Amino acid sequence: MPGTSFSYDFSSKVYTGKTSFKTGVFINNEFRDGSEGTTIDIMNPVTGGVLTQISEGTAQDVDTAVQAAKAALATTWGLKCPGAKRSLLMNKLANLMEEHHDELSALEAVDVGKTFNWAKNADVAAAIATIRYYAGWADKILGQVIETTEAKLAYTRHEPIGVVGQILPWNFPLLIMCWKLGPALATGNTAVIKPAEVAPLSCIRMCELIVEAGFPAGVVNMVTGYGHTVGTAITAHNGIEMVSFTGSTFTGGKVMENAANSNIKDVTLELGGKGPCIVLEDADIDKAANWAAFGVFWSQGQVCCAGSRIFVQESIYEKFIARFTQVVRSIKAGDPFGESIWHGPQASQQHFDRIMGYIQSGKDEGATVAVGGNRIGTEGYFIEPTVFTDVNPNMRVVKEEIFGPVAVVLKFKDQADAIRQGNDTEYGLSAAIFSENITKAIETAHQMQAGMTFINCNVSPECQVPFGGIKKSGIGRELGEYALRSYYTVKAVHVNLGLEMNIG
């Protein structure tokens, strides 16, 4: 199998180990080359060099995967597999993920560029928790009996939709895979998954664990490849009944279009954001500065719910800026396997160039660079954590999602002004409010046009709590019980216990 394997020795103070696995397309519990035998280079964001290669899947591979998923649905999964058994298999998978916790974390670090410690303690830990959480739901997908009359028994069944397509982003590959796969498996669906071609390694390794856990062949399939081929094929395939997509707002529109023009499949979309972080004058300055920095610079700013627009009340603006910039300057950047490193490289050359273009636009439009604004070193995709002040609402750095380590800080007069400015965006994913007056904080949170609001914290989702946005930030919800609703259909059953019908 030319070009379809990955072997790597990790050796650092934080993790030492070896991993080796196949990187072909994964269909029917087997790895194989893509139908055309071509490969995609996977780059190392630390060096900019080639890390390995993966198989390039095609529309033909998607069709083969769909047929495998349909066969599993009809024979070994879905309504043929009791919820208790699905739960058992999902818990076995979570146990295997726990056993390979460090390996999966290292793959995230070397592939995406995030630090090993963050990958281990946040991404992979949350991925395991998500699979366990939905394992608990698998035997609790319940319908209800509905009272009508004594002459009829009426009840509902919650049935799997069928074959679902799941298209993953590159910023949290394994975590988002589990966000999507957890509720899909719990409700009895089979899946065809497309990981991002930029960072697919942890997801591919996960497929081996799925086999080891004992999932029947065809329940989970993964076709690696490009969005314009594999992604389009998934969204347009008539054998796929539902698509869950996480990515850009522009691509989300294309997903909806393809879904409508094929078999009008169900769609959930988790898209972009430009979240406001509002610091009221009665906030704890130290707490607000640290959480604001976390909210925009965690994972190199490559977070859809990042609080990248920071609004500070005029009376505390100077004090906040002094503390906030101090915190940002203390962020240590470097090799993701460095012991005390907090900030790694961006995930790809293309994204690095995009972010640097935004930073240059901020400079050109007259914003002040309070911190950062430059590339770090000459190798890899490292960018300094950057803070712009003296900005106005019409600047690109204020209006558009940068998806990188770039914050803008603006002033507001009062609570009403903060709400007005915070809501002045086409996005509506998340917002953060900082205030020691909990009544005022909750009042503000309730008036934000966002699917999620954080009070005195930032970007801290939980697998039990729904995640998603409004406006151009998406449709539907990931996580919690709410996510299950996207993965089952409701069938109403009417049983005649005594109704009479006489015609003529």
BAPA-981875 format. One record per residue (C-alpha): residue in one letter; x, y, z. Coordinates in steps of 0.5 Angstrom, whole numbers, plus 500, padded with zeros to 3 digits. Layout:
BEGIN
AXYZ/...
***
This chain:
BEGIN
M500500500/P505506498/G504512502/T499510506/S502509513/F505513519/S510511524/Y513516529/D518516535/F516522540/S521523544/S521529549/K520531556/V513531556/Y512525552/T516519549/G513513545/K512510538/T506510534/S505506527/F498505523/K495505516/T493511513/G488509508/V481510507/F477506512/I471502510/N468496513/N473496518/E479495513/F484500511/R485501503/D488505498/G483510495/S480508488/E485512484/G491510489/T493518490/T496521496/I496527500/D502530504/I501532511/M505537513/N509538520/P506545522/V513546527/T518545521/G513546515/G516540512/V512533510/L510529516/T507523512/Q502522507/I495519507/S490516502/E486521497/G479518497/T474520492/A467520490/Q467513489/D470511495/V464515499/D459511495/T463504497/A463507504/V455509504/Q454502501/A458499507/A454503512/K447501509/A449494510/A451495517/L445498519/A440493516/T444487519/T448489525/W447496528/G441500528/L434497530/K438490530/C443492535/P440494542/G442500546/A445496551/K450493547/R451500543/S453503550/L457497552/L461498545/M462505546/N464504553/K470499551/L472505545/A472510551/N477505555/L481504549/M482511548/E484512555/E489507554/H492511548/H491517551/D498520551/E499517544/L492521541/S495527545/A501527541/L498526534/E494532536/A500536537/V504534532/D499534527/V495540529/G501544532/K497545539/T501543545/F501536548/N499538555/W493542552/A491536547/K492531553/N488535558/A483538554/D482535547/V483528548/A480528555/A474531553/A473527547/I473521552/A468524556/T464525550/I464518548/R462516555/Y457521556/Y453518550/A454511551/G450513557/W444515553/A444509548/D439505552/K435511554/I433513547/L425513549/G419515545/Q412516549/V405513549/I400519548/E393519550/T388520545/T382515547/E380508550/A379506543/K386507540/L393506543/A398511540/Y406512541/T412514538/R419511537/H425514536/E429511530/P436512527/I436517521/G440512517/V447513514/V450520517/G455524514/Q460527518/I465533516/L470535521/P474541522/W482541523/N482545529/F480540534/P480533530/L479528535/L474532539/I469534534/M469527531/C467524538/W462530539/K459528532/L460520533/G458520540/P450522539/A450518532/L452511535/A448512541/T442513537/G443507532/N446511526/T452508521/A457514519/V461516513/I466521516/K471526513/P477528517/A480535515/E486533510/V490538514/A490534520/P487527520/L492523524/S488522530/C482521527/I485515523/R488512529/M481512532/C479507527/E483502529/L481503536/I474502533/V475496530/E479493537/A473495541/G469490537/F464495533/P461491527/A464492520/G461498516/V458502522/V464507522/N467509515/M472514514/V474517507/T480522507/G480527502/Y479534500/G473538501/H471539494/T471532492/V470527498/G466533502/T462534496/A460527495/I458526502/T453532502/A450530495/H450523496/N443520496/G444514500/I446519506/E440522510/M443527514/V450531514/S453534520/F459539518/T463544522/G467549518/S467556515/T460559514/F462560506/T462552506/G456551510/G452554505/K455550500/V453544504/M446546505/E446547498/N448540496/A443537501/A437541498/N439539491/S440531493/N435528497/I433534502/K437531507/D437534514/V443538516/T447541522/L452546521/E457549527/L460555523/G464561524/G464566530/K467573532/G465573539/P464579544/C468579551/I465584555/V468587561/L464591565/E467596570/D465592576/A469586574/D475583577/I481585573/D485580574/K480574573/A477578566/A484579563/N486572564/W480569562/A480574556/A487572554/F485564554/G478566550/V482568544/F489565544/W488558547/S489553541/Q493559537/G486562536/Q484557532/V477556536/C470558533/C468561539/A474565541/G472571544/S476575539/R472582540/I474585547/F469590550/V472594556/Q468599560/E471606559/S472607566/I477601567/Y480601560/E487603561/K487599567/F485593564/I489594558/A495594562/R494588565/F491584559/T497586555/Q502583561/V498577561/V499576553/R506578553/S507572558/I505567554/K510562552/A511560544/G515554541/D515547540/P508544542/F512538546/G516544550/E515543558/S512550559/I510552552/W503555552/H502557544/G504553538/P504554531/Q498555526/A496549523/S498550516/Q502555511/Q495557508/H492559515/F498562517/D498566511/R491568512/I492570519/M498574517/G494578512/Y489580517/I495583521/Q497587516/S490589514/G490592521/K496595521/D494598514/E488601517/G491605522/A490600528/T495600534/V499594535/A499593543/V502586543/G505582538/G504583530/N509579527/R512572525/I516568530/G522565527/T523563520/E521556520/G514553521/Y507557522/F508561529/I505567530/E506572536/P499573540/T497579537/V493585541/F490591537/T487597540/D485604537/V480600532/N474602529/P468597528/N469598520/M476595520/R477588517/V480585524/V474587528/K468585523/E471578520/E473572523/I480571523/F481564527/G488566529/P491569535/V489576534/A485580539/V482587538/V480591544/L474597544/K471601549/F464602551/K460607555/D455603559/Q451596559/A447598553/D452600549/A456594550/I450590548/R449594542/Q456593540/G457586542/N451584538/D453588532/T456582528/E453577523/Y455571527/G452569534/L456563537/S458565543/A459571548/A463572555/I461577560/F465579566/S462582572/E462581580/N455583580/I451577578/T445580576/K448585572/A452579568/I446575567/E442581565/T447582560/A448575558/H440574556/Q441580551/M446577547/Q445574541/A449568541/G447561542/M452560548/T454565554/F459565559/I459569565/N466570569/C469565564/N470564557/V471558552/S469552557/P464548554/E462541557/C459535554/Q453535557/V451542555/P449544548/F454547544/G452552537/G450558535/I445563531/K445567525/K451565521/S454561526/G450555524/I444551525/G442545530/R446543537/E452539538/L453536545/G448534551/E441531550/Y440536545/A445533540/L441527540/R435530537/S439531530/Y440524530/Y433520530/T427521527/V420520530/K415515528/A408515530/V404509531/H397508531/V394502534/N386501533/L383498540/G376499538/L375504533/E369502528/M369505521/N363503516/I362506509/G356506505/
***
